[in-house]
Each structure stands twice: as structure tokens, then as C-alpha cells.
Amino acid sequence: MRPLMIVSDLDGTLLDSRGGISERTRAAVRAAHRAGHVFVLASARPVRDVRPIAEALGHRAIAVCSNGAVSYDYARDTVVDHHPMEQADAMGVITALRRRFPGVRLGCERWPDLLLEDGFALDPALSPEARRVRALEEEIDGRGLGKLIVQTEGSAHDYYRVAADALPPGLATVTVSTPAFCEITRRGVTKAMALDLLAGRLSIPVERVVAFGDMPNDLPMLRWAGRSVAMANAHPDVLAAADETTLSNDEDGVAHRLEALLAEASDCAPGSPAPLPPPSPRTTAHRTAQRDKEHPWT
């Protein structure tokens, strides 16, 4: 049987609303590994915040972190790919944001550190190792930054598009995965870009990729994958873009779909590929048009 590459976002997707992993989900992931499939975590979270989840799943493979800016091999404890925003581009982005949002609060992932401006509001439990700084532009150097996080008044779901419009065309990629802040990476850096590199290394064609997600930062990944699955609790844009919808994250939606997929695969003749139900013509046409428009991995 030719393996699938099964990719799952974390928050709002693989994890429940309390941030936990159910035993049913753990069992489904173990079953996928036993069946010879490749299971990949893909998250906006940085490497340090993905690690405990990877360990809880017994995940000893590569995870895509920081929306594709860093891919990390937990088995070898090493960076596989790193795509930082260059210093000049980072300064251009910060300047544009200061101009558009007076009083904006900024932070960044600069491997392996988290820097937060003094006014940036983030639960200390989520950032115990953060280094507080007066102004982020004073810290940017030749290392650039992996992911810029942007916080202003209101919900990031409302202002992330305004932030994108404020930047010079083609300078960076802007997305959102939480109401607390929006996220900016180097131009073209998305989960899809990082996963495309990984699938190439593993010689797994995109048609053999199944991806689960719930937020707009998952859209490039879902449009890229051969089969895309939205959670029932997903953002409306994700529900519209995906090939199908599973149960919510609190109902073990990833496990529910994986169990069915593995059951279908077990009925296949030896050596034949695990089946994937064909996407609807409407969804296929929409996703193809979006791929051609965005080219997220170039």
C-alpha cells in the first residue's frame, strides 16, 4: 500500500478546546503510524510549544512550525528548514505597521527566542521564556525573524486583512489563527510551502496528502493538499474551501475521519493505494484556481 501523508493543524483541530489530546485521537494517530502512513503536525505554534504535543503523541518525525517558517525534526532534535524574513524586509513591514496602526504592539519568533514588546498582551503561561523589549525594530539584526506577531485593538480576525493591505505588495504573507494577534511571515512562507518541501523529500505526491485545519492560516495548506478536511468548528472561509467537513475538535473530528480512512485502506488489495473519495468538481476547480493565483511555495 502506498502511504498517505496525513497533516493536522493543532489548535482547534487535533486538540480539543482545553488544549488536550483525547485517547481516541492518540489511538488514531498510532494506528496511522502502524499502517505505514506519515503523520505530520503543522501549526502556527513555535517549535517549543509543539514539542510537548509531539511527545504526547509519540511523534518522532518532522513538524511544521510557525506557519512554515521552521520545520523541526524531533527525532534528531534539529532544524530541517528555516525561512526567516530578511532584516530589510522585516524593517519595512514594521515601518508600514507603525504607520497604519498607531500604538500597535509587536512580537516575533527569532529562532529560538520569543521577543515581545512591553505592551504586548499574552498569557504568561504561553510565554514563560519571552524576552520583553521596548521596540522590536531595535532588536532586528542580520538574523531577521521567523514570524512577526501583530496586536492592536479588536480581534485579529477583523484587522489581519487591514494589516495585509498596509504592507507594500509582495513583501510578506499575512494570516491569522487566533483573535489575539495576526501573524506575518516571509513572502511565500506558509504551511503549504513547508509541507511541499517535506512531501518532496518523502516522495509522496500531493494527491496522497490529506490535510485537516480550521483557521485562515490553514487555507494555503488545504488548497495544496490532495484532500482537504475542515473541522465543523472551522472559520467560514475554511469551511468554504475544504473538500469535506468532519466533526468538531471537541468531538474528535480528526480521529473520526482517520478511523474511516484507515478502515477503507484495510479493505484494499495488498500493494494498492489507500482510497481517497474524489473531491467535488466545484471544490477542485476553486482550489486549483487558488493554487494558480497564490503559488504559496514559491
N, C-alpha and C positions, 0 to 999 in steps of 0.2 A: 504494500500500500504506500503510495506517495504521501509524504507528510503534509499537513497543513501548517501554516504559521498563524497561530491564534493570538491576537493582540487585544489587550484590555487596558483601558484607562483605569484609574484608581478611584478617586473621589467621585461619588455619585454613580459609579459604575460597578466596579468589583467590590468596593467597600460599602457597608451599609451607612445609614445616616449618622451613626455614632462613630464611624471610622473603623469599625470592626470587620473581621472576615469570618463568615459563618463556616461551620463544619461542612455544610453541604458544598459551599464554594471550594473549600480546601480539597474535598474529595474529588470534585470535578476536575480541578487543576491536576491533581495527582493522576487521575485516570487519563487525562490528555497526554501527560508525560509518558505513562506506561504504554499508551497506544503508539508512541513514536512521533507525536506531533510536537511542534515547537511552540512554547508558550512565552509570550513577551509582554512585559509590563511597559506601558507608555504613559507618562504622567507629566504634568506641569511642575510637580514637586522636584526639588533638587535631589542629588544623589543621597545625601544624609537622611532625608525624610522618606525615601523609597526603601532604604536598607532594611528597617525593621519589618516592613511588609514582605519584602523578598525573603527574609529569613523565616517569617511565619509560614510562608508557602513552601519553604524548602527550595526556593527559586535560586538556582546556581548558574544562571545564564545572564545574558545581556539585557539591561533595561534601558529604555529611552527616557531620559530625564530632562527637566527644564524645557519642556516643549520642543525637544530635539536638539537643544544646544549642547548637551552632553549625553553620550551613550556609555554606559558603565558595565563592565564585566565583574559581577560579584563573585564569581568562582575564582578569578585571578586577582580580584581587588585592584583593578586598574582601569583607567580611561581608555575606551576604544576609539571614540570620535569626540572632538571638541570643536565647536564652531562659534567662537566668540565674535561679538561685534567689535570692529576695529575702533581705536581711540578716536579718530577724527569723526567717524560716523556717530559714535556714542555722544560726543560733544555736540554734534549737530542736532541729534534727537533731543537732548536735554535742553538746548537753547530754544528749540521750537516749542517744547512743552512749557517752559517757563513763560514764554511769550503768550501762549494760548490760555494757560491756566495759572493766573497769579496765585501764589500760595500753594502750588502743587507740592506734594510730598513724594519723594523718590527713594527707591532702594534698588539694589542689584545683587545678582549672583555673580561673583567673580571667583571662579574656581580657585580654592574650595570654600571661599568665605561668603558670608551674607553681610552686606552693608546696608544700613537703614539710616535715613536722615532722622534727626531728633524728633520731628513731629510725626513720623510715620507710625500709624496705629496698627499694631499686630500683636496678637495674643502672645505674651512672653513664653507660654508653653510651646508655641510653634517656632520660636526663635531664640532659644536659650543661649545660643552662641553668636548671636548677631552683634556686630560692632556698630555702634552709633556714631554718626558723623554729622558735621554741621551742614555741609553742602556736598552733594555727590560729585559735582564736577571737580572739586578739589582733590578727589581720590582717583580719578580716572587716569590711567597711565598706559604704557605700551602693551599691557596685558589685555586692554579692552575690557569687555564684560560679556558674560554669557546670556543673562536675561535681565532686563530692566523692568522694575515693577513701579506702577504709577498709581497714586492715590489722590483723589480730590473729593469734593463734596458730592454726595449722592452715591448711587450704585454704579459699579464699573460696567454693568450690563447696559447702562444708559450712556455712559461717557466714552466707552472704548472706541466707538466709531468716530466721535469728535476728535479724539486723540489721533486716530489714524489720518483723518483729514488735515490735521495740523502739521503733519510731517511732510517734508519735501518728497515728491513722488519717487518710489523705488528705493528709499533709504532704509526701511526696516519693515518687519512684519509685526502687526499689532493684533492681539487676540484677547480673550477673556475666559476664565474658568471659575471665577468666584466674584461675588459682589464687592469684595473688599478692595480689589485693585485690578487694573488691567496689566497686560504683560507684553513686552516688546523684545523681539529677538532680531538678530542679524537678518537682512533681506534674504528671503527664501528658506530660512531655517524654521521648520515645522516638524511635527511628529512624522508626517509623511516622508519628508526628506530623509530623516534618520532611519526610518523603517525600510525605505527603498534601498539604502546602502546595506542594511543588515540582511534583507532578503536576498540581495545580490551575492553577498558572501556565502549564504547558505544554499544558493542555487534553488531558491523557492520562487516560482513565478508569481506575479501579483495575483493571478487568477486563483491561487491556492491560499490567499490570505483572507482571514475572517477578522474583522475589527469591531470592537464594542466601544461605544462612547456616549457622552451625554451633554457636552458643552461645546460652544463655538470653537474653542481651541482644538477640538477633535475633528472638525469638518474637513481639513485637508487630508487627514488620515482616512476618514470614512469615504471620501471621494476617490482616494487612491486604491483602497483595498478592493479585492475581487468581490467580496461580500461584506456589506456594512450593516451593523445591527445597532439600533438606538434603544436606550433604556426607556421604559414607559414614563419615567420622570424627567426625560431629556428636555433641553431647550427646544422651543418650536422650530428653530432653523435646523436642528439636528434631526428631529422627527421628520421634517420635510425632505431631508437629503438622503436618509438611510434607505436601504433596500427593504428592511423589515424592522419590527419593533418586538422586543422581548418584555418580560415583566420588569418591575422597578428594581432598583438596587436593594430595597428593603425586602423584596420578595425573592432574592437570589436569582435575578434575571439572567446574569451571565451563566450561572450554573444550570439553570433551566434550559437554556439554548445549547450549552455544551453537552449536556446529557443526551439531548435529542440527536445532536450531530454525531456523537460517538456511537450511539445506538445504530444510526444509519450506516456509519462506517463499518461497524462489526458485521453487518449483513452483506458487505461487498465480497466479491471473489478475491482470493489472495492476489496481490500484485496490482489490483485495480485501484484507482484513486477514490478517496472518500468523496461521496457525493456532496454537491452544494446545489440547493434549489436555485434555478435561474432567477436573476433579478427581473423586475418588471421592465418592459420596454421604456416606460416613461422615466423610471429612475435611472436606467442605464444611459439613456440619452442625456438626461440632466447632468449626471456625474461626468460623463465624457466631455460635455461642453465645459464644465467647470475645470476639469483637468487641463484641457487645452488652454483655457483662459489664465489659470493661475500658475501652472508649472511650478508647484511648491518646492520641488527638489532641485531646481536649477539656480 
